Each structure stands twice: as C-alpha cells, then as structure tokens.
Amino acid sequence: MRHYRRNERGVISVMAAGALVLALAVAMIVIDSGSMLYARRSLQAATDAAALGAVRQIGNADAAEAASSAIFAMNGYSYGGDDMTVPGVYKADPAEQPENRFTPAGGGVDPTDINAVRVTKYAQSPTYFARLFGFGDVTAISAISTAAYTRTVSFSAGTRLASLNDGLANQLLGGLLGTTVNLDLFDYTALAHANVDAIAFLDALAAVKSLDAGTDTYG
C-alpha cells in the first residue's frame, strides 16, 4: 500500500506541473493578445483622425495625403509603404454592405462627385511571449477608416422684436446687415404670419451644392 501511495504522489506532482505550465501558457496568450488589441485600437483611433484631417482637403489629393501623414506623425506612426489615402465617393445606402459604399476615384467616377477619403494604415505590434515559441517578434496589424464630406443646411426665422417697435427693429437690422432697412409694422406682421413648407424648402435646397459641410467617419 505504501508503494502505491508513493506512486499516487508522483501522479499528483506531474498533474500540478502540467497545470502550472498550462496556466503560464494561458497568461502568455492573454498578455500578447491584450497588447495586440490595445495596439489595434490605438491604430484605429489614429486612422480615424487621419481620415478626418484628409477629408478637409478633399479637393486636392496630394494635400489630403499630406494631412493624413502629418496626423499619423503626431500620433507616433510613420506613413509610407503600403499606407494609402484614397479619395472617392461615399454613398450612405443601407441597401449596400458597408464595405461596398465607398468607390475609389478613377474609372467612371465623376471628379465633382468626390466627397470622401479612405485611409488604410499598416503597423506592427510587438509580441512578448509568442516569440519564445517561434511566432516572431512582431504581429502585423492594420486599420481602415472612411471619412465623408456631407452637405448640411439650417435656417431660422423670427419677427417678434419687430412687432414691438418698428423703428428700433429697423436700426438693429440695419446695423446687422450693414445697410439701410425700412420696414413698417405691416411688413413685420406679414413676415410673422408667413408659412413655410419645410419639406418643400429642403427639397429645393437638395440641388444646391454650395452648402456648409460637416464630416463623418466610417471605420
């Protein structure tokens, strides 16, 4: 019986050693995976910023790429090699898959329709334990971001001040507009009772291209 007990103790020792090795392996994987995930998120954030900077230079491809490169440099990344800043057309069509909504410039794309850029950035994430098993010192990572230049418009109307004193309102409006304004209370009353169909008004503006712009990013 004592002989068998000694054998059992040996089995437990082997199992404990195996469990320790397994725990160390899991810890190594978690550390390397966490490091790569952090590097990937940092790269994506920098790529989003680069796309936003590049789309503001949408009329000049070279200036857009220079803006992208400068923003990457500010975030600690070098720009070059396979990295790309590509102008094109983005259509927010829900019927299309997200990866198919951007069309690079060239081919059948009308240059006047270009409203977006797509930035692609490649980098490397260092490994800490995977290299011990022959997986290399670094892991390749990449990020893609698309920024679109969208036209927006806003409007407002108000005549409440004029209903109190037409002379004061004329002075205020004249000072704001830099010209002479001569409206009487009847003019203000007509403005106050005017009706505007907002939907029809915005439909009419849809054909106008010289509108203030905003930007959106699509990772």
Buried (B, 14 or more C-beta within 10 A) or exposed (E): EEEEEEEEEEEEEEEEEEEEEEEEEEEBEEBBEEBBEEBBEBBBBBBBBBBBBBBBBBEEBEEBBBBBBEBBEEBEBEBEEEBBBBBBBBBEEEEEEEEEBBBBBEEEBEEEEBBBBBBBBBBBBBBEBBEEEEEEEBBEBBBBBBBBBBBEEEEEEEBEEBEEEBEEBBEBBBEEEEEEBEBEBEBBEEBEEEEEEEEEEEEEEEEEEEEEBEBBBBE
